[in-house]
Amino acid sequence: MSLVASLYPALKPWLFKMDAERAHEWTTRMMRIANGFGLLTAGQGTLRQSPVECLGLKFPNALGLAAGMDKSASAVEAWAALGFGFVEVGTLTPRPQPGNPKPRLFRLPEHEALINRLGFNNPGIHSAVKRLEKRRTKAVVGVNIGKNFDTPNDAAVNDYLYCLKVAYPVADYIAVNISSPNTKGLRELQAEDSIRQLLAALKKEQASLQKEHGKKVPMLVKIAPDLEGQQIEALARVFNELALDGVIATNTTINRAAVAGHRLENEAGGLSGAPVRERSTQVIQAFRMLLREETPIIGVGGILSGAHAVEKLNAGASLVQIYSGLVYRGPGLVGEVLEAIP
């Protein structure tokens, strides 16, 4: 176990006394500092590594950090040093934006869950790309892109195209976020006609950028866990028609059944962590049955143990990601997952 992982149980009570967002910011800053001194790998020994070839890329291992933890791409090397095989940064928008008013991130420890309504707070795509140009890590880096809050849906394609062009030279893959519940109207882009038009434009631009840069950067779509059967079928149909490179399942949920009666139940935002695990796995299973065999799925949602990661892989995911589990279980979760997955 790494030094940082062994210290986390002692630090956790102190961190949980802080405002959740402040603790998040403090932790990220300390991660960068600790990595600079080589402390993230101290005492870590050799983490089990099982390289995975997926999306035309070679991943050091199948475990990734989900988007939202490092919105500004400020600590990619630190996350890689913890043992992640890939790191997804963002969500990033064309212009910087502050996100929704604070407070906007809440812990529900009784449910090992988080509610966030951050609203794509980020420094803008250009700022993140400048950081990624200087990165030094073998970990695969994905760039998660979205639209600015004040861009109407009928013009959203322009924001996504802009981010795709800017991120393409530095990204190992691109994740198109159409499923956050915290940008008004964004999930409407998951409607069959809307997503077909958006992805057709992005696929066309992807082909053009591939010729320009001499490399193909795969493009995935991140979907919501709150989709019903017919919606899943419609999305799978579009993804197959357009030969989408991959799917990330799933984002946070707006369903509150699992936390009914909790004092924070009615806080607006997306619910993540343990309450979304089962539904996320069900959505993975559904898409695996409907998608082309060659279309991989990245499974994310409620992974708080190695066994939970294996569940996602058994359901049809090729890779997995964690976020909320890292908050509740700490860096030790990375080693546990790497030991558990094939």
C-alpha positions in Angstrom: 0.0 0.0 0.0 1.3 3.4 -0.9 2.1 6.0 1.8 -0.7 8.2 0.7 -3.2 5.3 0.8 -2.1 4.4 4.3 -2.6 8.0 5.5 -6.0 8.6 4.0 -8.0 6.9 6.8 -6.5 9.4 9.2 -7.0 12.4 6.9 -10.6 11.5 5.9 -12.4 12.7 9.1 -10.6 16.0 8.8 -11.4 16.4 5.1 -15.1 15.5 5.7 -15.3 18.4 8.2 -14.5 20.8 5.3 -17.0 21.9 2.7 -17.0 19.2 0.1 -15.8 21.4 -2.8 -13.1 23.0 -0.7 -11.8 19.6 0.4 -11.8 18.6 -3.3 -9.7 21.6 -4.2 -7.3 21.1 -1.3 -6.8 17.4 -2.1 -6.0 18.1 -5.7 -3.5 20.8 -4.7 -1.8 18.4 -2.2 -1.8 15.7 -4.8 0.3 17.9 -7.1 2.7 18.8 -4.3 3.0 15.2 -3.1 3.7 14.0 -6.6 6.5 16.6 -7.0 8.2 15.0 -4.0 7.6 11.5 -5.2 5.3 10.7 -2.3 2.5 9.2 -4.3 4.6 6.2 -5.3 6.4 6.0 -1.9 5.8 2.6 -0.3 3.5 1.6 -3.1 5.6 -1.3 -4.3 4.5 -2.7 -7.7 0.8 -2.2 -8.4 -0.6 -5.0 -10.5 -0.6 -3.9 -14.1 -2.6 -5.7 -16.8 -2.3 -3.7 -20.1 -5.5 -3.4 -22.1 -5.8 -2.7 -25.8 -9.0 -0.8 -26.5 -10.1 2.0 -28.8 -6.9 1.5 -30.8 -4.9 2.5 -27.7 -2.8 0.7 -25.2 -3.9 1.4 -21.7 -1.4 0.5 -18.8 -4.4 -0.9 -17.0 -8.2 -0.9 -17.2 -8.8 1.6 -14.4 -9.4 5.3 -15.1 -10.3 8.4 -13.2 -13.7 9.7 -14.3 -14.3 13.2 -15.6 -15.1 15.8 -12.9 -12.3 15.1 -10.5 -9.8 17.0 -12.5 -11.8 19.6 -14.5 -8.8 21.7 -15.4 -6.2 19.0 -16.3 -4.0 20.3 -13.5 -2.9 17.0 -11.9 -2.8 14.4 -14.6 0.7 13.2 -13.6 -0.4 12.9 -10.0 -3.4 10.7 -10.9 -1.2 8.6 -13.1 1.3 8.2 -10.2 -1.5 6.8 -8.0 -1.8 4.0 -10.5 -4.6 5.0 -12.9 -4.2 3.6 -16.4 -6.1 6.6 -17.8 -7.3 10.0 -16.7 -10.3 11.8 -18.2 -10.2 15.6 -17.7 -13.0 18.1 -17.9 -15.7 18.7 -18.7 -14.2 21.5 -20.7 -16.1 24.2 -22.7 -15.0 26.7 -25.4 -15.1 29.6 -22.9 -14.1 29.6 -19.2 -17.1 29.6 -16.9 -17.6 29.6 -13.1 -20.4 27.1 -13.0 -23.4 27.2 -10.7 -23.6 29.2 -7.4 -22.1 27.7 -4.3 -22.7 25.5 -2.3 -23.0 23.0 -5.2 -21.3 19.8 -3.9 -22.7 17.7 -1.1 -21.7 14.5 0.7 -24.2 11.8 1.8 -21.9 9.6 3.9 -24.8 7.4 5.0 -25.2 6.3 1.3 -21.6 6.7 0.2 -22.9 9.2 -2.3 -22.3 12.7 -3.6 -24.7 15.2 -5.1 -23.2 17.8 -7.4 -24.6 20.7 -9.4 -21.2 22.2 -10.3 -22.3 23.1 -13.8 -19.2 22.6 -16.0 -17.1 25.0 -13.9 -13.8 25.0 -15.9 -11.0 27.3 -17.1 -11.9 26.7 -20.8 -10.6 24.3 -23.3 -7.5 26.4 -24.3 -6.2 26.5 -20.7 -6.5 22.8 -20.3 -4.9 22.0 -23.6 -1.8 24.1 -22.7 -1.4 22.0 -19.6 -1.8 18.8 -21.5 0.8 19.8 -24.1 3.4 19.7 -21.3 2.2 16.4 -19.6 4.7 13.7 -18.8 2.9 10.5 -18.2 2.3 7.1 -20.0 -1.3 7.1 -18.8 -3.9 7.6 -21.5 -5.6 11.0 -21.3 -9.2 11.6 -22.4 -10.7 15.0 -22.8 -14.3 15.4 -21.9 -16.1 18.2 -23.8 -19.3 20.1 -23.4 -21.2 23.3 -24.3 -21.2 26.6 -22.5 -24.2 27.1 -20.3 -25.5 30.1 -22.4 -25.1 28.3 -25.7 -28.6 27.3 -26.9 -29.1 23.7 -27.8 -29.7 24.5 -31.5 -26.2 25.9 -31.6 -24.6 23.3 -29.3 -22.9 21.6 -32.2 -20.6 24.6 -32.7 -19.3 24.4 -29.1 -18.6 20.7 -29.4 -16.9 21.1 -32.8 -14.8 23.9 -31.4 -13.7 21.8 -28.4 -13.0 18.8 -30.6 -10.7 20.8 -32.9 -8.8 22.4 -30.0 -8.4 19.2 -28.0 -7.7 16.8 -30.9 -3.9 17.3 -31.0 -3.3 16.5 -27.3 -6.1 14.1 -26.5 -5.8 10.3 -26.6 -9.6 10.1 -26.8 -12.5 12.6 -26.7 -15.6 12.2 -24.5 -18.7 14.0 -25.6 -20.8 14.9 -22.5 -24.5 15.2 -23.3 -25.7 13.7 -20.1 -24.8 16.1 -17.2 -28.0 17.1 -15.4 -26.4 20.4 -14.3 -26.4 22.4 -17.6 -30.0 23.4 -18.4 -31.4 21.4 -21.3 -28.2 19.4 -22.0 -29.9 16.0 -21.7 -32.3 17.0 -24.4 -29.4 16.4 -26.8 -29.8 12.6 -26.0 -33.0 12.6 -28.1 -32.6 10.5 -31.2 -32.7 13.2 -33.9 -30.6 15.6 -31.9 -27.9 13.1 -31.1 -27.8 11.9 -34.7 -27.3 15.4 -36.0 -24.7 16.3 -33.4 -22.6 13.1 -33.8 -22.8 13.1 -37.6 -21.2 16.6 -37.5 -18.6 15.5 -35.0 -17.8 12.3 -36.9 -17.3 14.4 -40.1 -15.0 16.7 -38.3 -13.1 13.8 -36.7 -12.4 12.4 -40.1 -11.1 15.7 -41.3 -8.9 16.1 -38.2 -7.6 12.6 -38.7 -6.2 13.5 -42.1 -4.9 16.8 -40.9 -3.0 15.4 -37.9 -2.2 11.9 -39.2 -3.8 10.1 -36.3 -7.2 9.0 -35.2 -8.4 10.2 -31.9 -11.4 8.0 -30.9 -14.6 9.7 -29.8 -17.0 8.4 -27.2 -20.3 9.7 -25.8 -21.1 9.8 -22.1 -24.7 8.9 -21.4 -27.1 9.2 -18.5 -28.3 6.3 -16.2 -31.9 7.6 -16.3 -32.6 6.4 -19.9 -35.6 4.1 -20.4 -35.6 1.1 -22.7 -36.8 2.8 -25.9 -34.3 5.6 -25.3 -31.5 3.1 -25.0 -32.5 1.4 -28.2 -32.7 4.7 -30.1 -29.3 5.8 -28.9 -27.7 2.4 -29.7 -29.3 2.6 -33.2 -27.6 6.0 -33.8 -24.3 4.9 -32.3 -24.3 1.8 -34.6 -25.3 3.8 -37.7 -22.5 6.3 -37.2 -19.9 3.7 -36.1 -19.3 5.5 -32.8 -15.9 4.6 -31.3 -17.2 4.0 -27.8 -19.7 4.7 -25.0 -19.2 5.8 -21.4 -21.9 4.5 -19.1 -23.0 6.3 -17.0 -23.1 9.9 -15.7 -24.9 10.9 -12.5 -28.6 10.3 -11.8 -31.4 12.6 -11.0 -33.4 9.8 -9.4 -33.6 10.1 -5.6 -35.3 6.8 -4.7 -32.1 5.4 -3.1 -31.7 8.4 -0.8 -35.3 9.1 0.0 -35.7 10.6 3.4 -32.1 12.0 3.6 -31.9 15.6 4.6 -30.2 16.4 1.3 -32.6 14.4 -0.9 -34.1 17.5 -2.5 -30.8 19.2 -3.4 -30.7 19.8 -7.1 -27.9 18.0 -9.1 -26.6 14.7 -10.1 -26.4 11.8 -7.6 -23.3 9.6 -7.8 -21.7 6.9 -5.7 -23.2 3.7 -4.4 -26.9 4.6 -5.2 -26.1 4.6 -9.0 -24.1 1.4 -9.1 -26.9 -1.0 -9.9 -28.6 1.2 -12.5 -25.3 2.0 -14.2 -24.5 -1.7 -14.5 -28.0 -2.4 -16.0 -27.4 0.3 -18.6 -24.0 -1.2 -19.5 -25.7 -4.6 -20.0 -28.4 -3.1 -22.2 -26.0 -1.3 -24.4 -23.6 -4.3 -24.7 -26.5 -6.3 -26.1 -27.4 -3.6 -28.6 -24.1 -2.1 -29.7 -21.8 -3.4 -32.4 -19.4 -6.0 -30.9 -16.4 -3.7 -31.8 -17.8 -0.7 -29.8 -16.3 -0.7 -26.3 -18.0 0.6 -23.2 -16.3 2.4 -20.3 -18.2 1.5 -17.2 -18.5 4.1 -14.4 -21.0 4.6 -11.5 -20.8 3.5 -7.9 -17.6 1.5 -7.9 -16.5 1.4 -4.3 -14.6 -1.9 -4.3 -12.7 -4.2 -6.6 -15.8 -6.5 -6.8 -17.8 -3.6 -8.1 -15.3 -3.0 -10.9 -15.5 -6.7 -11.8 -19.3 -6.4 -12.0 -19.0 -3.6 -14.6 -16.5 -5.7 -16.6 -18.8 -8.8 -16.4 -21.7 -6.6 -17.6 -19.9 -5.8 -20.8 -17.5 -2.9 -20.0 -13.9 -3.0 -21.4 -12.6 -0.3 -19.0 -13.9 1.2 -15.8 -13.6 4.6 -14.0 -14.0 5.8 -10.5 -14.8 9.1 -8.8 -17.0 9.1 -5.8 -15.4 5.8 -4.6 -12.1 7.7 -4.4 -13.7 10.2 -2.0 -15.1 7.5 0.3 -12.4 4.8 0.1 -9.3 6.9 -0.8 -6.3 6.0 -2.9 -6.3 2.4 -1.6 -9.3 1.8 -3.9 -6.9 2.0 -6.9 -4.8 -0.9 -5.7 -7.8 -2.9 -4.7 -9.4 -2.5 -8.1 -6.2 -3.4 -10.0 -5.9 -6.5 -7.9 -9.5 -7.5 -8.6 -9.8 -7.0 -12.3 -8.5 -9.6 -14.8 
